[in-house]
């Protein structure tokens, strides 16, 4: 018995063969295929993968699109300004000014602004009755309130174009720039009381038009080429500047010519250089005599700086054991104590910012006199005026006689010392010590009133002389009489008790 093979099943041309899933298992008959039937290909076996591998057969999803960047807030500022005629700051002449406060978007005032119509383009102030003038408006914004300093100000410049919109009204637009950036300006205006009230809005944007260049004032003329071709200086447009008098000639200023490096540094080097110049001044340190055993005698020292003088007096009681004095600025006379530390700091800042001139250079005079007068009823002061300096020995001798003549017996002592020439540290050599009773320290060069008299009148060569042996009543006694009477010292003072 014969069986016919079934006809093959027609497969549509557009039908695609079904995909075999790796998880499914194809059924295979156990017997041989029928006669005339093609053997079916074996089913694809599932691929075994190690679970330790991280490979994924499926395609990864595309990355999510990045979020759009947020838009930056627009910087807007508003100005309620007054445009009117007024004085242009720093130039002291009349012009057209625009002034008012700049506010932010929450109505907080951030700066006070003042602009003026450029005087180079408008040397004569135009009429503003019909319409504000268009042009460039340079100015400044002050962020420091009432403090008008360069640190709190910012240069600002605008170019405004005004157009009339009605009777007594206008609108304007323009651009500007400052150190923050470029901006555009729009606004409106209303005429009132001879001026214009403007409401302005400023928007910072890098797309704002650039300002036209600022007008150039006082442009230099080109030099005459004939002046450099051997034609002589008469054809030159520039005349030589008048030269200063040379050092040592009539009309020269010794102070200006002989300005030292310390003063130049104080004038040009700022606050630190000014502080160093204030410290580098000659200073006098006087150590007062201390009573009791082991007490120090009166001594005077000269130091080249204030810091060195304070170092010498460290550990001593001021105005009791020592005093420090600065040289006089006006010549000979009483010496004053140095400034306090706070005053020196403020003074250095003022000099460094060129608010005041540097301190004049002074030298310590060669002759120093210090004294003590018994005055229990005198008013107590923070410091005593008991140190003086003189440039010549004649002046010093005259002042010693003045102390003796005016204080009399109340003069505890008057001490005179002399420094050698030079600016280095040194100790004064004693010249004279006088008391109100007319007694002298005989070991010093000047130990008589007669020698003081001669020195006060002036001696050729400045020699130290003994008391002249004159007849009575002009005789001068080196020592008081034993009976303690009176004596006429020949100084025009009459008889003085001894």
DOBA-920379 format. One record per residue (C-alpha): x, y, z. Coordinates in steps of 0.1 Angstrom, whole numbers, padded with zeros to 4 digits, always signed. Layout:
<sites>
XYZ ...
</sites>
This chain:
<sites>
+0000+0000+0000 +0015+0032-0012 +0010+0066+0004 +0015+0099-0014 +0034+0127+0002 +0012+0157+0011 +0017+0187-0012 +0040+0214+0003 +0022+0242+0019 +0025+0275+0001 +0043+0302+0020 +0035+0338+0012 +0064+0358-0002 +0060+0385+0023 +0059+0363+0053 +0090+0361+0073 +0101+0330+0091 +0094+0330+0127 +0124+0336+0150 +0133+0309+0174 +0137+0321+0209 +0167+0308+0227 +0144+0298+0256 +0122+0275+0234 +0130+0239+0224 +0120+0226+0189 +0102+0193+0187 +0120+0167+0166 +0103+0134+0155 +0120+0103+0167 +0115+0083+0134 +0129+0089+0100 +0114+0116+0079 +0087+0106+0054 +0097+0098+0019 +0101+0129-0003 +0101+0153+0026 +0131+0175+0032 +0148+0170+0065 +0142+0200+0088 +0173+0217+0100 +0181+0211+0136 +0168+0237+0160 +0193+0263+0173 +0205+0254+0207 +0205+0282+0233 +0239+0298+0239 +0252+0292+0274 +0267+0324+0291 +0285+0327+0323 +0266+0348+0347 +0298+0364+0359 +0301+0385+0326 +0284+0419+0325 +0278+0419+0287 +0242+0425+0278 +0228+0414+0245 +0201+0441+0244 +0211+0476+0231 +0216+0503+0258 +0189+0531+0258 +0201+0565+0244 +0211+0591+0270 +0184+0615+0282 +0187+0651+0267 +0204+0677+0289 +0182+0701+0307 +0181+0736+0292 +0203+0762+0311 +0181+0786+0331 +0180+0821+0317 +0200+0847+0337 +0180+0875+0352 +0182+0908+0334 +0200+0935+0354 +0177+0965+0354 +0183+0998+0373 +0161+1029+0375 +0171+1065+0378 +0149+1094+0388 +0170+1123+0377 +0169+1161+0374 +0183+1178+0343 +0191+1214+0348 +0217+1241+0347 +0244+1239+0374 +0280+1239+0383 +0302+1212+0368 +0321+1194+0396 +0359+1201+0396 +0357+1226+0367 +0340+1255+0386 +0320+1268+0357 +0283+1265+0346 +0269+1238+0324 +0241+1213+0321 +0240+1186+0348 +0220+1155+0353 +0219+1141+0388 +0199+1116+0409 +0199+1082+0426 +0201+1048+0409 +0178+1022+0423 +0176+0984+0417 +0145+0964+0410 +0134+0963+0446 +0137+1001+0449 +0169+1001+0470 +0192+1031+0463 +0226+1018+0453 +0245+1049+0441 +0242+1086+0437 +0250+1097+0401 +0260+1131+0386 +0266+1136+0349 +0272+1167+0328 +0269+1175+0292 +0303+1173+0276 +0318+1208+0277 +0342+1199+0248 +0314+1196+0224 +0293+1222+0241 +0315+1250+0255 +0285+1273+0258 +0255+1257+0277 +0226+1252+0252 +0190+1261+0258 +0170+1234+0275 +0136+1250+0275 +0123+1232+0245 +0142+1199+0246 +0172+1185+0266 +0204+1185+0245 +0216+1153+0230 +0252+1143+0232 +0277+1126+0255 +0272+1128+0293 +0303+1118+0313 +0299+1115+0350 +0304+1094+0381 +0284+1071+0404 +0292+1074+0441 +0286+1043+0463 +0299+1058+0495 +0270+1081+0505 +0285+1114+0515 +0321+1102+0512 +0334+1116+0479 +0365+1096+0475 +0380+1077+0445 +0376+1044+0463 +0338+1048+0464 +0332+1062+0429 +0329+1047+0395 +0333+1065+0362 +0302+1063+0340 +0295+1077+0306 +0264+1078+0285 +0254+1090+0250 +0217+1102+0251 +0195+1112+0222 +0163+1131+0231 +0132+1135+0209 +0101+1157+0216 +0069+1138+0221 +0046+1167+0231 +0043+1200+0247 +0067+1198+0277 +0074+1161+0273 +0101+1140+0256 +0116+1106+0253 +0152+1095+0250 +0173+1065+0243 +0210+1058+0243 +0238+1036+0255 +0265+1038+0281 +0294+1019+0297 +0313+1017+0329 +0336+0991+0346 +0306+0967+0351 +0298+0965+0314 +0278+0980+0285 +0242+0989+0288 +0213+1005+0270 +0192+1034+0283 +0156+1044+0277 +0133+1068+0294 +0109+1098+0293 +0110+1133+0306 +0087+1161+0317 +0096+1198+0318 +0091+1216+0351 +0105+1247+0369 +0131+1255+0342 +0144+1219+0340 +0135+1184+0332 +0124+1155+0354 +0136+1123+0338 +0127+1086+0345 +0154+1064+0331 +0158+1026+0329 +0192+1009+0324 +0196+0973+0311 +0231+0958+0311 +0237+0937+0280 +0268+0928+0260 +0249+0935+0228 +0246+0972+0236 +0262+0996+0210 +0296+1008+0217 +0300+1044+0229 +0316+1068+0205 +0351+1079+0215 +0353+1106+0241 +0361+1141+0227 +0398+1151+0230 +0404+1183+0248 +0435+1204+0246 +0450+1184+0217 +0487+1192+0212 +0497+1209+0181 +0523+1192+0159 +0558+1205+0163 +0573+1228+0138 +0597+1208+0116 +0618+1239+0109 +0627+1239+0146 +0648+1208+0142 +0664+1216+0108 +0689+1242+0120 +0665+1271+0117 +0671+1281+0153 +0650+1280+0185 +0630+1311+0175 +0608+1291+0151 +0600+1263+0177 +0565+1263+0191 +0579+1252+0224 +0598+1276+0246 +0623+1262+0272 +0610+1261+0307 +0625+1285+0332 +0651+1266+0351 +0652+1267+0389 +0680+1287+0405 +0711+1265+0411 +0721+1255+0446 +0740+1283+0463 +0728+1311+0440 +0705+1340+0449 +0668+1329+0450 +0674+1292+0456 +0656+1275+0484 +0679+1253+0505 +0649+1233+0518 +0636+1224+0484 +0671+1217+0469 +0685+1197+0497 +0655+1174+0501 +0668+1141+0513 +0658+1106+0503 +0637+1100+0534 +0614+1130+0526 +0612+1120+0489 +0602+1085+0499 +0576+1099+0523 +0562+1120+0495 +0561+1093+0468 +0562+1059+0486 +0528+1058+0504 +0518+1051+0540 +0547+1028+0549 +0574+1052+0536 +0557+1081+0554 +0557+1061+0587 +0594+1053+0582 +0602+1090+0576 +0583+1100+0608 +0604+1075+0627 +0637+1086+0612 +0639+1119+0630 +0666+1129+0655 +0654+1124+0690 +0667+1137+0724 +0666+1115+0755 +0672+1132+0788 +0678+1110+0819 +0669+1130+0850 +0691+1127+0881 +0679+1103+0907 +0684+1110+0944 +0698+1086+0969 +0728+1063+0969 +0737+1050+0934 +0715+1077+0917 +0724+1085+0881 +0735+1120+0872 +0717+1140+0846 +0726+1128+0811 +0714+1137+0776 +0716+1114+0745 +0709+1120+0709 +0695+1091+0687 +0688+1091+0649 +0652+1077+0653 +0623+1076+0676 +0624+1038+0679 +0660+1039+0690 +0651+1066+0716 +0623+1045+0730 +0645+1015+0732 +0670+1035+0753 +0643+1046+0777 +0626+1012+0780 +0618+1002+0816 +0620+1038+0829 +0592+1061+0842 +0584+1089+0817 +0586+1124+0830 +0601+1111+0862 +0632+1092+0851 +0634+1103+0815 +0618+1124+0788 +0620+1122+0750 +0619+1154+0728 +0618+1161+0691 +0639+1189+0675 +0622+1223+0671 +0607+1232+0637 +0610+1269+0640 +0646+1271+0652 +0659+1274+0687 +0635+1271+0716 +0616+1248+0739 +0614+1212+0727 +0582+1192+0726 +0575+1155+0731 +0569+1133+0701 +0534+1125+0689 +0515+1096+0703 +0513+1063+0684 +0478+1068+0672 +0486+1103+0660 +0517+1090+0642 +0497+1064+0624 +0470+1089+0613 +0497+1113+0603 +0515+1087+0582 +0482+1078+0565 +0475+1114+0557 +0510+1119+0542 +0509+1086+0523 +0476+1096+0507 +0490+1131+0499 +0464+1148+0520 +0491+1168+0537 +0528+1176+0530 +0556+1155+0546 +0570+1168+0578 +0599+1193+0573 +0633+1179+0580 +0648+1193+0612 +0682+1187+0629 +0688+1186+0666 +0706+1217+0677 +0741+1213+0693 +0734+1229+0727 +0708+1214+0751 +0696+1230+0783 +0673+1213+0808 +0662+1228+0842 +0639+1223+0872 +0621+1251+0890 +0604+1247+0924 +0568+1257+0916 +0544+1238+0939 +0514+1260+0930 +0518+1256+0892 +0492+1238+0872 +0500+1202+0866 +0504+1194+0829 +0510+1161+0810 +0545+1171+0803 +0568+1199+0815 +0584+1225+0793 +0618+1221+0808 +0640+1212+0778 +0653+1237+0753 +0678+1236+0724 +0700+1262+0708 +0722+1263+0678 +0750+1285+0692 +0767+1287+0726 +0759+1325+0728 +0722+1317+0728 +0726+1289+0753 +0747+1311+0777 +0720+1339+0775 +0693+1314+0783 +0712+1301+0813 +0715+1337+0826 +0678+1342+0819 +0668+1311+0840 +0690+1323+0869 +0677+1359+0867 +0640+1349+0865 +0637+1319+0888 +0662+1330+0915 +0663+1308+0945 +0635+1286+0931 +0658+1273+0904 +0668+1239+0915 +0693+1234+0887 +0700+1244+0851 +0721+1219+0831 +0738+1227+0798 +0752+1200+0774 +0767+1201+0740 +0766+1176+0711 +0793+1172+0685 +0785+1175+0648 +0770+1145+0632 +0737+1126+0631 +0747+1094+0648 +0739+1084+0684 +0760+1102+0709 +0761+1115+0745 +0761+1152+0753 +0793+1166+0770 +0784+1187+0800 +0792+1224+0798 +0776+1240+0828 +0755+1233+0859 +0740+1262+0878 +0717+1264+0909 +0695+1292+0922 +0721+1299+0949 +0747+1308+0924 +0768+1276+0928 +0784+1259+0898 +0799+1225+0891 +0835+1234+0890 +0845+1204+0869 +0825+1217+0839 +0841+1241+0814 +0817+1269+0824 +0817+1274+0862 +0813+1311+0868 +0786+1337+0860 +0813+1358+0845 +0820+1332+0819 +0783+1331+0811 +0783+1369+0808 +0812+1368+0783 +0797+1339+0763 +0763+1357+0761 +0780+1388+0747 +0800+1366+0722 +0837+1359+0723 +0859+1355+0692 +0866+1318+0688 +0841+1308+0715 +0867+1303+0742 +0856+1294+0777 +0869+1321+0800 +0871+1325+0837 +0853+1352+0855 +0868+1386+0849 +0885+1401+0879 +0868+1434+0880 +0865+1460+0908 +0835+1463+0929 +0806+1465+0924 +0811+1445+0892 +0832+1417+0908 +0819+1383+0903 +0824+1357+0931 +0830+1321+0923 +0817+1310+0957 +0792+1326+0981 +0807+1343+1012 +0809+1324+1043 +0786+1347+1062 +0757+1341+1038 +0751+1378+1029 +0742+1393+0995 +0763+1399+0964 +0759+1419+0932 +0768+1397+0903 +0771+1425+0878 +0741+1413+0858 +0718+1443+0864 +0698+1424+0890 +0709+1442+0921 +0720+1425+0952 +0709+1388+0953 +0707+1368+0986 +0731+1339+0988 
</sites>
